[in-house]
Amino acid sequence: MNETISALPTFRAIDVIRKKRDGIELTREEIEGLVNAYTRGDVPDYQVSAWLMAVVLRGMTRAETAALTDSMLRSGEVLDFSSLPTQKVDKHSTGGVGDKTSLVLAPLVATAGLAVPMISGRGLGHTGGTLDKLEAIPGFNVNLPVAEFRRVLDVCGCAMIGQTAEIAPADRKLYALRDVTGTVESPYLICASIMSKKLAEGIDALVLDVKTGSGAFMKNEKDAVFLAELMVETGERMGKKVVALITDMDQPLGKMIGNALEVIEVVEVLRGEGPEDLRELCLHLAGWMLHLGGVSKTVAEGTQLSSQLISSGKALEKFRHMIELQGGDARVVDDTTRLLQARQTCQIVSPKSGVISSMQCEHIGTACVILGGGRERKEDSVDPAVGIVLHKKVGERVEAREPLATVYYNSEARADRARRLIADSIQIADAAPVKRPLIHRVIQRSGEKR
């Protein structure tokens, strides 16, 4: 009898489901057991779905969140770049409209002497994806095997790829299940998903750009702050230096939305030009990356150094070098007309004079998706040439019949839908609104706010 009992498996998914359902804290071993069993295929989707819903309804403690992140991280390969003689630093954004900062930051921070191993994602919903923007550059390969990723990083100091099959496989399985079971929105599950992938890069420090506003997934600032604090503490529990910036996404970042168009704006910023809000955010994020990476004593010093590296042209040359090493046509740096261009354009004009009082940012992102610049369904292909260029931003004066935006399109039917949505998204009033800061607050050291 004793032999029979001792032969029984020590892990049962039903026990973990019941415990979480009843609001009892799970142990690290229980979370690890569930993640590993599901990754191997030993636990069915329906049991993990029940557990995920229990997490949504009951939440998780900080210790549980860290254990889940660590288990997902270690479900696959954790990259080891300890042979590189410098600190490894990355940045992650929770997603927004016109947010192309990663393409600026990777070469900029690498120029300062840090290594930036950036594993990025594709567009999700109304938000653009870094991989889709990179693939707008003819020939650019985001699917490098780990060995080649390491080589590019070693030679150039920065490399940008998509998630490989070896990195955090538990996250891929769990995310696909969350997507179809109404369990995406849990901040604990979002935290574990983001942090498991980022920490698998073998980084020493991470700067998080957590968006809030009408174009963000976290539209309420309180929710954005909670997620930011959760991710900072989770990273610290795992021995990493982490800081989170809560940044504004009540209007698109920069003026260009759409993959090839955003590459143009990246080149402009790396030339020392481009829109003020995009330049400001890139420099501030870079300042934090250089500070956490030990290149600068203060964030202000890191920001100043970043500005100098752009002015010198060195950051742009680093971008060119990375494009070459990843198989892309580096001539786009000098001639952006080599990027795919839409066949047709049309303008949206202001119906009256006044001041731009607000933009429904998510709708503008959705308009880009409708044009073909993103995916309405998982299997959709992306048209890199289409998009939107804004001529006015919130707080700026506009006259009647003056252009508000130009739409770049390849399908008249799609353009009609997008035009209506963009026009309805831009509100015009008599007086200027109160200006919102681009950076709302900074969260570091387990919730300390600045």
Phi, psi and omega in degrees: 000314179298323179296320181296316181295316182292340180278348181292147179296144182278341181250129174228124183301323183301326180293320180291321179297312181298318183297315179291322177304323183271005176076024179264135183296132178276150176278163175303319182295322180293316179295316179300318180298317180293313181298314182294318180294320180291320179298322179286343183092015182272348178239131183286160180305321187294328178287319179291326175300317179297319179294318179299318179294324176297322177296316179301317185279326185258341183078185178221154172281168177299320181295320177296317181297317178295320179295319178295315179301313182295320180294319179292319178302315186271007175286347179219207184280132172256117185293143181239106179250027182297340179288340178286135188278025182216168178288145178256121185228141177225172177226144177226137175250143178280001171106135179198191182254125181078013184273099181244026186296329182301322183291335175277316190290320183303305179291325182297311182290324177296326179297332179279357175107000176267162175260135182236092177271096191257116175254117191241178182237178177265174180300144180229118182063232183274356184264147180281159180244142181300319182296320179295323178292315179299321181287351172289341175278117184308126175086350184296127184256112179265001184252043180291139170294161186304320181297320180286323174304315179297319181295314180298318179298319181294320184282318192254333184093347176212148176207145185228116181224175173268170180295128179273168180297335184277341188264121176046057179299331177299323180296318180299316180293314182293321181295318179300322179288318178299324183298331185249007181237013177067032183237024181287323195284348182302124180297330180291319179287324176298314180301311182296322180295310181296309188290327179296319179290317184291318182287340176291347179286352182075033184273161176263332184212154184218133173252125182255132176250099184262113185278148173218146182129186188294338180259007183257162172290324177264087186286333179268128184297327178300319178293320179296318180295318180300314179297318180299314179298320180298315182290321179297312181295321180298316178297320179294321178299335181260016171080021181250154173272121185225138172224149179234134174252129173270114186237157189281133173224045174273351170212160181302151177274125186078197182243347185250132178233125186129146196297303180294321179299321181290329174297321177302315182292327175299313179299319178300314181295318180291345173271358182089014181244213177082173184291149187298316184296319179294316178300313183299313183293318179300315181293322181289317177297318178297321178302317178293320179297317180292325179292311180295329180278359175082008179283325181235148181286331181227164176294319180299319178295321178294322178295317180296317179298319179299318178298320179293321180293329175287313181301326181286345183087356184291323180294320178295320178294326176295320177298316178301316182296317179298318178301314179301313184294334180259020171084006183273166178277097185291350179294344178296338179296325179265335185219091184289352175290350176286345172288153178301138182239142179293150182285332186223155175224156172211158182251148171253121185253157182288134179285345182201171176274152179158207181235138176294114185266331179194163173227136173276091192299319180299321180294325178293319174298319178296323178300321178295321177297316179301321179295340182113004182279356177212189184250123171277333174229155185304323186275357181294145172268159183255136174266107185291343188277335189277163177160197187223138172242119179276134177261344180225145176241171182303133179096351182268147180283142177221144177258156179304134179074005176281142182297132174265324184200155172246133180257129177255121188214162176237358179224122181298319181296317178295320182297322180299314179297316183293319181302313181298318182294317180295314181300319180287342185276342185256118182258138181240131181231177181281326184243153179288143177284167173294129184287128177272139178292148179291320178249113185284316179193166178240133181240126180211171179043064174055051171102356176297130183250146177230000000 
